[in-house]
Amino acid sequence: MNDNMCITEQFKIKYGYYDLNPLMRQYVEVKYKCQDSLLLFRLGDFYELFFEDAVTASKILGVVLTSRDKSTGEIPMCGIPFHSLDNHLCKLVKSGHTVALCEQTESPLEAKKKRGSKALVNRKIVRIFTPGTIIEESMIDTSLPNYLVCVVYDAKLRKCAICFLDFGVREIGVFEVEVAECLQELEKLQPKELIMRKGDIELDEFKEIYDIYKQKLVIYSNSYFDYLKSVRTIEDFYSVSSLSFMGEVSKFQISALGGVLSYIGLVDTNKINLPFPKLMGNDDLMRIDVSTQRNLEIVSSRTSGVSLFSILNCTLTKGGSRLLFKYLKNPSANEVVINNRLQLTQFLYLRVELLDKLRNYLNCISDLDRVLTRIFMNKMVLRDFLSLRNSLLAALKMKELIFKQCGSDIPTLLRELLCNLKVNVSVIDEITSAIQVKDLSSTSSSECFINPSYHSKLGELNEELKSAIAEQNSLRVKYIAMTGIDSIKIQHNNIIGIFLEVPVKHASKVSSYFTHRQTTVNHVRFSTAELTDLEQKMALLRQQLMSVEQLVIDNLACLVRQEEGAINSVASGVSMLDVFIAFAKKAIDENYVMPLVQKQCATMIRQGRHPVVEKVMSEKASHFVPNDCYFTDHERVFVITGPNMGGKSTFMRQVALIVLMAQIGSFVPARSAIIQVVDKLFCRIGAGDDLAMGQSTFMLEMCETAAILSHATERSLVILDEVGRGTSTYDGISIAGSCLEYISKHIGSRCLFATHYQELTQLSESLPNVVNYTLCVRESENSVSFLYSVQKGIADKSYGIHVAQIAGVPKEIVDRAKALLTILQNQGSVLNLKE
């Protein structure tokens, strides 16, 4: 937001600027600064919207669309009360709009004193609410990250710098990747807003990114990302004289970070405090490409709505949920890290009583990251300090409980984690001393307030205010005696202040001692010199009280900020502990086992199960059929044949998910499992035209297959489903056979290859590490039963006609298909058929 922007003549003409009154001219001038946002314009106790913004907002909010007079016509308008801003703001943002909030920066009285009786109140945009910069918990899913991402491309190096920021939890980082991997990284981050250079987004390299993220793109000119400008932005933001604190970073990483920091400065005028950015690396992480993330439905599902994330997520804190999301997006490929995680899961798994107690403590922990953010942004309320104190106390009790029950005989990762659970107890003590909690038994909730004894001045002012209230009660008794009216009340409102309220029928009894102020339908309102003096006295006391209370809050906030590092460590430690407690709980509830994970070993999964399908089936009282999967040096490529709907895709996906679960530190759904560490996971399953990108089913299949064959290594796990089915039979068989041969001879990765091409099963005779598997079927005279069990062998049929029959294809067509199949099997062609 540039407050010095000069409104163009074209913009003035659009809104009939010269025919407007001064207030509406001010509105147009403000609107010019946020043309792409809905503008909430503060007018007294309301936020008003005008012109096209009013039309749009009235439909979303369901409020009445009215109009404001203008000499050349009526101006559409609608408004919302200031006290209900949050609810309406949430609806506007969730509908996909950015919203600019324009506040009055002075009172009408101040404006009149400074600039005369007809002076307009000064107004200013204080914040623009955008999807990537929202911190309000009512507007986002706080159990998931909410990333603002900036991508800057270096054409010479063919690399992209990516800077990401989760504003609400003050997490910021920057890293670089090859341009070919940019989309893959964006899929992991799932940005709510994506900032890019106009020059970059127009390149062919970013066409797919544009097509996928065009609704979330914020595009700026190349000058916005200028290196020297970015350096100044970063230095100003962090109040440093050089960028040495960042270590060795590329110029385009600087530009990406500068782009993010400039953007948040545009949308929020408040001073923002963020930690120094983390320099990220991906060397020890399993690589998962975009199509694999989607095909395996790791964190979201396009069909059932049930993903691996939703199955595993029994975390109890928001931070734990966000960390689990990151683990699933970035599994470890480091054998030591993986086994340290598994040992921690096992430690908790074997101690059910401890696990339950720790979960009880986790229920007492708030979203520490977001509490800390509100305190740093001066948007905290008193209850935030109480939440912080209770969370820190619960974290310390968890640490104490673990050491008490287990002593020092604990896993390495847990020991490191518990070291993070420490904080200066003076913070807890200070908050405890400052804040009192009052239970509200009637509403089963509580309210908190500052302890009057915490600050000497606070106690004095409270006593004086109590005395003033007692004086008010005494005046009421006096006025009852003077008038003989028992129903007299002393009331207050924001318009006429304190007043005496008398029923209309008794108004004639009131003497001239009382000054008439207002008459309503049922009452007449009066004031006295004593009430006026008392009102001024009470207003001053309340103002002084608010000042002292704000001073206390500011001092508490300052104390918390000084402990930022320790509190961040507690938040990180609690989130991590929550994740592994969830892993242990899930293992107990779902009968998962601890896998043995090694860098050099065979992969042997005994009676493995698909974690998502099994859960869905159990809810329908159905039984999931487990299967074995044994990869050895001599059997690395499985050619899997079998009927449609026989379970091929489920089997292949479950193998991939079991490997992924093991490498995030979770137990796995199997009787036993030995897992060789996977460096890259590829899953090409399913078909569908990508019309938006002009790609047919076959073209998309070939593009994904080509990417897999180019990037897979000996340590990768590759899953391919029916490669070549999108073209003619002979072309398809040739392509599929060539791919299998290349994987077997040149890549050497573990591979599950499902196909309906029976000819491919012959490759096991010429390629020593290829083996055939099939899905079992029980066939009777009139029916076919899918057994869903995998065994070595070759399927003799695909049973496609049977699948068509149970799908509801008309009997006449099914019978005709059977006849044609018989002809084809007998004469090898269905051409020149005679009726």
N, C-alpha and C positions, 0 to 999 in steps of 0.2 A: 504494500500500500504506500503510494507516494502522495503525501499530503500537498505537495507543490505542483501536482499535475494540472495543466491548464486545459479546461474544457474546450472541445473543438466546436466550431460553429455548426458543423453538421449535426453534432449531438444535441446542441441547443434547439435546432430546428425540429429534430425528431420529437422532442417533448414539448414544443411550443413554449420555450423558455421565456420569451419576451412577453407573453400573455399571462404569465403566472405571478402570483403574489410572492412576497419575499420568502415566506416559509417554503413554498414549493420550489422556488429557485434554489434554495439551500439543499433541498432534497435532490434535485437534479445534479447539482454540483457534487454531492456525495456519491450518487449513483454512478457517475462517470468513473469513479475510482474502483468500482467493483461491478463492472458491466456483466460479467459472467455469473454473478451470484444473486440470490434473492436478498434484497436489502430490508432488514428490520430497522425501522427508523423510529427512535424513541421520541414520543410526544407525551409528556406527563406520565400518567400511569399506564400507558399503552405503548406497544410497538406497532407501528402502522406500516402497511405495504401499499404501494401505489402503482398505477399503470399495469403493465403486463405481469409484474410480480404479484400484484393483488389477485389477478385472475388465476394465476397458477396456484398460489398458496391457498386461496379459498376452496379450490377443489380438493387439495390434499388434506387440509385441516378440517374441512366441513364447516367453515364459518361463513357468515353472510357477506356477500359481495355488495358493497354500497358504492356511492360515488361522492366526489367532491366537486363543487362548482368550479367552472373555469369559463372565462368569457367566450371561448371558442368551442366549448363542449364540456361534458362531464368527465372527470378523472376517476377511473375505477379505484376503489380502495377497500381494504379490510384491515382489521386490527386484532391483536391479542393482548390480554392483560399482562403486565410485566411480571406478576407473581406466578403466572403459569407458563413462563417462557420455556422451561426445560422440556415439558411435555410436547409442546408444539415444535420446538427446535428439533427434537428427536424424530418426529414424523417427517419434517422437511428433509433432514439429512438422510434418513433411511429411504426416502423416495428417490435418492440419487442427486440431490441438489447441494451445491455449496451455499452457505448462508453467511452474509455479512451483518455484523451486529454494530449498529451506530448508536452510541450513547450520548446523553447530554453531559457536557464536561463542566457545566456550571449551573447554578440555580437561576430561575427567572429573576429573583431579587438581586443576585450578583450582576446579572446582565444589565438590569435597569440602572444600577448604581454606576456601572462602568461606562455604559454607552447610551443612556437615556431611556425614557419610558417605553419607546417602541422597539427597543433593541431585541434582536433574535438571540435565543440561547445558543451558544456555541455547541456544535456537535462534531463527533469524530468516530470513525470506524475503529473500534478497539480490538476486533477479532473477526477473522473469517473462518467459519467452521467448514473444514474439508475432510473427506473420508480418511485421509492419511495423517491428519494432525489432531483428531478428536481425542480428548482424554476423559470426557464424561462417560462414566460407566453405563449410564442408561442408554447410550447410543451405539455401543459396540459389544461384541462378545469378548469379555475380558478373559475367557479361558483360552483364547487363541491370540497369537501376535497380531498387531495392527500396524503393518509396515508402510512407511513412506520410503520409496526407493528412487534413486537417481542413477542413471546409466550414462557414461561418457565413453565414446569409442575413439581408439587410437588406430587410424587406418594403416599407419606404417607398420606397427607391431601386430596388427589384427587382434588386438586385445580390448576388452571392455573393463572399465573400472565401475564397480557397483558399490554405492553407499546406501546403507539401510538405517532407518531410524524408527523405533517404536516409541513414540513421544510419551505415551502414558506411563511407561516403565523406565524411561530415560536410558534406553539401550541403543547404542549407535556403533556402527562398524563399517569398515571399508575393505574391499579386496578386489583382486583383478582375476579375470578368466579369459580364456580364448573366446573369440567371438562366437564360435560354434557351440560353446557351452553356456552362452548367456541366457538363452531361453530356459535351459535346465535349471539354472540358479534362480531365475525369476519364479519358476514353478515351485521351488522350495520355499521361497519367501512369501509367495502369494500376495504381492503388494496391493494395498487399497488405493494407492496413487503411484503413478510412475512418471518421473520427470526425465525428459530427454531433449537433446538438441534437435532443432529443426533439420539441420544438415544430416544428422545421423539417421533419423527416423525415415528419411526419404531414400535411404540406400537399400539395395536388394537384400543385404545381410539382415535387415531388421523388418522385412516385410511380414514374416510370420508373427513377430512380436507385436507389430502394429495391428494385425488382424485380431490377435487374441486380446490385447490390452487397450484397444482404441477408446473404449469407454472410460478408462482410468488414466489416460495419458494427459500430462500437462506439458505442453511443448513451448520451449523458449528459443529465442534466437541464439546463434552461436556466441554472441558477445556476452550473454548471461553467464557463460561458463568460462570466460577468459581466465587464463591461469593467474595472472598478476592480480586481477580483481578477486579471484577465489582466495589467494594468499592473504590479501587484506581482510577479506570477510572472516576467515578463520582466526587471524591474529586478533581482530577486534572482538570476535565472539568469545574467545577464551582469554582475552586480555594478556596476550603474550607478545613478545617482540620478535620471535622467530618461530618456525615450525619444527625446530629440532626435537620437540617433545614427541613428534610422530615417528621418528626414526627414518628408515629408508622407504620412501614412497614415491611413486611415479607422479609426473605432472598431471596425468589425467585422473589419478586417484584424488589429487588435490582439487581438481575441478569438480569431481563428483561430490566430494564432501562440501565444497563451497556452494554447490548447487542446492544441497539439502539445507544448509544453514541459512542461505539467502531466502529460501522459500518459507521457512518457518518464521523468519523475520517479517516477511510480507503478510502472513496471515495472523500473526499475534504481536501486538505492540508491547506486551509486557516483557520485562527482562527475563530471559529463559536461561536456566542453568542446566547444562548437560555435562556428563563426564567426557574425558578425552576419548576419541574413537578407538575401538579395538581394531588392530590389523589382523585380519582373518586369513587362515590358510586352510586348504582342503587336502593336504597330503595324506592324512591318516583317516580319511572318510571314505565310506563306500559310495561310489558314484551311481546315481540312479537317474536315468534320463526322463524326459517329460512323459513320453508315451508309457514307460514302465510305471511311473508314479500313478498315472491314471488307470492303466489296465489292472494293476494290483489293488486299486482302491485303498491306498494306504491311509490317507487322511480324509478323504471324502469319497462318496459313492454317487455315480450318476444314475443308478438303478434303484437299489433297495433303500438307500439312505443310511445303510450300516457299513461302516468302514473299520479297518483295523484299529484306527485311533479311537473310535467310539467303543470298540470292544475292550481295549486295554485301559481306557481312561476311567479308572476308579480313584483317581487322585482326589484329594480333599481341599486343596488350595488352588487358587487361580495360577499362581506361579508354577506349581507342579504340573498343571495341565499344559501351560505354555511350553515348559521344558520337555514334556513328553512329545508334544508336537514337533519340536526341534530334533529330538532324538530320532523320530520316525522319518523325518526328512533327511537326516544326516547320520545314518548308522556308522559306527566306528569300523575301521578296517585294521585297527591296531590290536594284535593278539593280547598284549598286556592290559590295555584299557578294557577290552571286552571281558577278560577273565576277572579283573578287579570288580567290574560291575556285577558279574554273575556271582562272585563270592559274597557280595553284599546282599544280593537278592536271596541267596541260600541262607545266609546268617539270619535274616528276618523270617524267612520261610520256616525255619526250624524252631522259631520261638513265637508261637501263636499268642501266648498271653502278653508278651512284650509288644507284639504287633498291634493287638487290640488297644492297649494303653496308649501307644504312640498315635494311633488313629484318633483317639479321644482328644489328645493334645492338638493334633492338626486341625480339628474342628474349631479350635479357639483362635486360629491364626488367620488374620485378615490378609488382603492383598498388599503386602508390605511395599512392593515396588510402586504401586499406585498411591499409597498413603504418602510415601516419601516424595513422590512427584508433586502431589498437591502442596506439601509443605514447602518444597523448593520454589514453587510457583506462587506462593502466598495465596493459594486458593483453598486452604485448609479450614476446617471447622473444629470446634473443641473435641468432638467425638473422634476425630482422626488421631489425636494424641492418646486418647483412651484405647483405641484399637491398636496403636503402636505399642503401648505399654503391655497390653494383654498378650499381644503376639510375641513380644520379646520374652515375657515371663514364661509363656508356653514353650518357646524354643529352649530356654535354659532348663526347664523342667524335663524336657525330652532328653537333653544331654545328661542331666543328673541321673535320670532313670536308667539310661543305657549303661553308664559306668557302674551304677549301683548293682544292676542285675548281672552284668557281664564282665566287670572289671576291665583289665587292659587287654584281654584276649578277644580282640575284635578285628575285623578285616581292615586292610590298609586303607581302602577308600573311605570306610566309615570313620576311621581315625582322622583322616584328612578333613572329612566333612564336619566332624564334631569340633575340630579346631576353629571352624568358621562361626560356630554358635557361641560367640562371646561378645559381650557389649559392656560398656561402662555402666555399672548398676546405678550410678548417680543420675543417669537419664531416667531410669525407671522410678527411682525414688523421688525425683523432682516432679515428674508427672503425677505420681501418686499423691504427693503433698499438695499439688496445685488444683487437682480436679476431684470433685466429689460426685458420687453417683446416687441418684434418688430412684428407687424402684417405684414403678407405677403399677401396682398390683392389679388395678382394674383393666389395664391394657396389656398385661404380661410383657411390658417393655420397661425402659428406664430412660431418664434424662440426666444429662451431666451439666455441671456448672462449676465455676471457679470457687474454690474453698475461701470463704470470707476471711479466714484467719491466715491465709497464705501471704497476703500483702497487707501491711498495716493500714494503708490508706483505704483499701477496699473495705475493711471492717468498719472504719469510721464512716465512710459514705453510706454503707448499708444501714448503720444505726441511724444516721440522719434521715435517710429515706423512710425507714420505719416510723420515725418520729413524725415526719411530714404526713404519712398515711394516717397515723393516729390523729393528727391535727385535722385532717380532712373528715375523719369520722366524728370528731368533736364538733366541727362546724355543722355537720348534718343534724346532730342532736340539737344544737343551738337553733337552727332554722326551723326544725319541727316545733320547738317551743315557741318561736316567734310567730309562726303561721297557724299552728294547730293542725297541720296537715301531716299525718303519720306516713303517708305513701311517698313523701319526698325522697328522691334519689340524687346522688351526685355522680354524674357520668362524664365521659370524655370521648371526643372524636377528633380527627385530624383537621377538621375545618374550623370549629369554634373553640376547641380546647376543652377545659373543664367547665361544666355548667350544672346548674340545678334543674332537675326535671320534675315538673308538677303536672298531674293529670289535668286535662282541660276543664273538667267540672269544678276544680278547686282553684283555678287561676285567679279568680276574683278576690281570693283571700290574701294574695301576695301584695305586700305594701310597696311603696316607692323606694324602699331600702334596696330592693332588687331591681337589676337592670334587665329589661327584656332583650333576648338575643334571637330567638327563633320559635316559630310555631309549627307543629306538625299536626297530623290528623288527631292524635290522641293525647299529645302532650304540649306543654308550653315550656320553653327553656329560658332560664335566667342566669345571670352572673352577679357576683358582688366584688367589691374591691378586695375583700379577704381572699376569695377564690382566685382572683387574678394574680395576687401576690404569691399565693400558694402554688399556683400552676408554674409560675416563673421559677420559683424555688425548686420544685420537683424536677422541672426540665433541666435545670442546671446540674442538679445532683445526678440525674440519669446520664447526662452527657459526660460528667466527670467519671462516673462508674464505667461507662463504655470505654473511656480513654484508658483507665487503669486496667480494665480487663483486656483491652487490645495490647497494652504494654506487656501483660503477663503472657498472652498468646505469642507475641513477637519474641519474647525472651525464651519461651519453650521451643519455638521454631529455630531460634539461633542455636540453642543447645543441641537440638536434633541434627541440625546441619553440620555441627562440629563432629558429630559421630557418624557422618555419612558412610565412610568406608566400612566401619564395623557393622552398621545396620544393613548395608548392601550385602556384606558377607553372610549375615544371618539369613537374609532373604534368599540368597543363592543356596545356602546350605539346607534350609528348610524345603525349598523347591526340589532339590535333588533327593533329599531323604523321602519326600512325599512320593516321588516317582518310583523309588525302589520298594517302598512300602506297598504301593499299588501293584507292582510286579509280583511281590510275594503274596498279596491278597488274591490276586487273579490266579496265581499258580495253585493256591489252596482250593479256591472255589471251583476251578475248571480242570483240576487234575493235570496240570502241566508239569514237566520234568526239567531238571537242570541239564542243559546240553554240555558236552565236552567240546570246546572250541580250540582248534590248533591251526597253525599256519600250514604245516605240512602233514596232511593225513587224508584218509578217504572221508567222504561224506556218507554217513550211514544213518538213515532215519527209519526207526522201527515203529510201525503202526502210527504214522503221522496223521494229523487231522487238520482240516482247514479251520482256523480259529473263528472266522466270520460265519461260514456256512454251518459249522457245527452249532454255534450259538443260535442262529436263526432256526435251525431244525429242532433244537431242543425246546425252543419256545412253542413249537408246533407238535411237540411230543413225538418227534421222528428221530430215528437213530442214524448217526453218521457212520459210514463204513471207513475205517482207517486203512492206510496202505503203507507199504515199505518203499524206501527209495535208497538204493545202495550204489553210490558212485565209487569206482576204484580206478586205478591207473589203466586197467585193461578194459573197463566198461565206463566210458566217460560220456558217450553220446547215446541217448535213448531215442529210438524211433518208435513212436507210440501210435498204434492203430486201434480202431474200435468204433462202435456206433456213435452217431450223433446222440447227444444227451446221455452218453454212457459214463461221463465223468472225467474225460481227458483234461479239459480246461481246469476243472476244480483241482485235480491231482497236481497239475503243473504249478498252478498258483500256490497251492498249499506248501509245496517244496520251497518256493521263493519266499513266502511269508515266514516260514519256520526259520530259514537262514537269516532273514532280516531281523526277526524277533531275537534270535540268539545274539546278533551283533549289536543290539542296543542294550543288552544285559538282562533280557527277560527270559524266563523259563519258556518252554515251547510245548505245544500240544502234540505229544507223542509218548510212546512207551519208553523210548530211549533215543538219544540223538548224539551223533558225533558230527561236528560241522567243521569243514575246512574253510578258513577265512576267505570271503569273497571280496574282491576289490571293486568289481562293477557288476551291477545286476541289470539284466535286460529282459524285458517281457513284451513280446509282440503277439498279442492275442486280440481277436475281434476284427471286425471290418466295418467300414463306413466311409462314404464319400465325404470329402472336405470341400464342399461346393464353394464356400467362401474364399478358399485359396485356389480354386480351380483344379483341384486334384481328384482324380477318380479313386475308387477303391484300390485298384491294382497299383496305380502310381503311388498312393500313400503307403501301401504295403511294401513296395520296392524301396521307397525312400527310407522307411524305418529299418528295413532289412539291411540296406547298404550301410546305414549308420552303425548298426550293431556289428557287422562284419569288419568295419573300419576301426572300431574302438575296443572290441572285446580282447581280452588277454587270456593267458593260460589259467589265471586265477579267477576268471569271471564265471558267472552262472547265466546261461542264455536259455530263454524259453521262446520257442517259435511255434506258432499254431497255423497249420495249413498254408505254408508259404507256396505261392504259385497258383492258388485256387482262382484268382481273379482273371485268368487268361485261358487260352485253349489248353486242352488236356496235355498234349505233348510238350507245349511250351512250359506249362506249369511243372510237369514232372522233371523236365530238363533243368529248370531253374532251381527247384527244390533239391534235386540230387546234387547239383553243383555246389549249392550252399552247404549241404551236409558234408560233402567231401572236403570242402575248404575248412570247415570248422574242425573236422577230424584230423586232417593232415597238417594244417598250417597254424591254427589258433590253439587247439588243444584244450579249450575250455569245457567245462561240464555243460551239457546241453540236453534239454528235453524238447523233442521235435515231434509234434503231433501232425498226422497227415491221414488223408483218405486215399492217397496214392499207394496201392499195394506194391507197386514196382519198387518203391524206395526201400522196402524191407530186404531186398536182395543185396543192399550195400553192406550188410553185416558179414557177407561172405568174403568181401574184398577189403573191407576196412576193419582192422583188428580191434579197435576200441568202440565199435558201433554194435549195439545190442537191441533186439526187438522186444517191445512190450505191448500188451494189449489189455483192453478192459473186458472183463468177463460178462457173458450173456447166457441166460437160460432160455432156450427156445423150445416151445411145445407146438402142437399142431396148429393152434389158433392164436397163440399169443407169444410175446417176447418179453422177458423180464431182464432189466438191467441190474446187474449185481454190484456194480461200482467198485469192484476189486481189481487191482492191477497185478498181472502176472506176466512172466516171460512168454513170448509167443507172437503170433500174427493173427489178426482178425480176418475171418473169411468173408464177412459181409459188413456193409455200413449201416444196414437197416434204416436207410433214409425213408423208404416208403412207409415203414411202420411208424416212424416219427410223424410223417405227414398225416397218417391216419389218426393218431392220438391228438394231433393238433386241430382236427376238425375238418380236414379237407374232405369234400363230398365223396361218398362211397363210389360213385360212378367214375370219378377221376382216379381214385386209388386203384380200383380194379383195372382200369385202362393202363395205369402205370405199371402194374404187375405184368400185364400182357406184353407191354413194350419191353420191359426188362428181360422177359423170357426170350423174346425175339433177338434182342441185342446180345444176350449171352450165347445164343445158338448160332447167329450168323454174323455177329461182330458189327452190325450197323442197323440203324433204324430208318435208313433212307429207302425210298421206293416201297414203302409199306402198302400192302393191299388191304382194303377194307374187308 
